Amino acid sequence: MTKMLTKRTDQFSETAIDEEIVVMSLDSGDFFSLTGTARTIWQLIDGNRDRAALLTALAGHYGCEEAEIADDLDGFIAQLSQAGLIGNA
């Protein structure tokens, strides 16, 4: 069974400003400015998609092949996970 990616809402605060989402880690105080693709990925992480579904949705949104964006997606997911902002459900 594949695990769904989920936001750890008790670990951050977020604010949308125009086309940007600013996320602050409550543990470290670090800020993350999410724009463009990063913003789209953040919005797609809803607890109902695993990595494969996220990749499919993202490729469809941007009209590109999954292979073109898979490494970038994996890197961003790793950053969010390392920061404690997302996990697996």
N, C-alpha and C positions, 0 to 999 in steps of 0.2 A: 504494500500500500504506500502511495506517495503522500508525503506530508504537505499540507497547505502552508503557504507563507502567510504570516499574520503579523500585524503591527503590535508591539508591546506598549499599549497606550498608557500604561502606568509609568513608563520610562521616559516620556518626552512630552513636550508642549509644542503645538504647531500653530502657525498663523499664515493665512494666505494674504499676499499683498500683490495685487494685480496678477501678473503671470508667474509669480514666484511663490513657493511655499518655504517658509523658514521654520526649521525644526530645531528645538533645543533639547539636548540630552539633559535630563534632570540629574543624572549621576555625575557627569563630568562638567556640565555647563557649556559644552561645545555646541556651536551653532552650525547648521547645515543649510545652505541656500540651494534649493532645488528648483531648477528651471529646465525648460526644454524636455529632453528625454527623461532626465532624472525625476522631474515633476510627474510625468506621465507614469513612470514605473511606480512611484510612490502612491499615486492614485489607484493604480491597478492592484496593489497589494491590499486585498480586502478580506483575507481569510478564506476565500472560496477558490483560490487558484494556487496550484503548485507551480514549480519553476517552469515546467513544460507549457502549461496553460498561459502563464505570464508571457513567455517567449512568443507563443502563437498570437496572443492579443497584441503585443507590442509590434510584431512584424506586420500584422494586419493594419494596425493604426498608421504605421509609417510607410506601408507599401514596399516592404523589402523582404529579402529572404531571411529566414531564421538564422542560418549559418553566418550571415553578415553581422549579426548583433549579439550572438550568443555569448562570446567572450566578454563583451562590454557589460551585458546584463549580469553575468556571473560575478564580475568584478564589483559591480555596484551592490549586488545582493550581499556579497562578502563584506563590503564596507559597512552596510547597514547592520548586518548581523554582528560584526565585531564591535560596533558602537552600542550594541544592546537595544537597537530600535526595532528590530524584527526578530521573529523566531519561527519555529515550525509548530503547527497545531496537529 
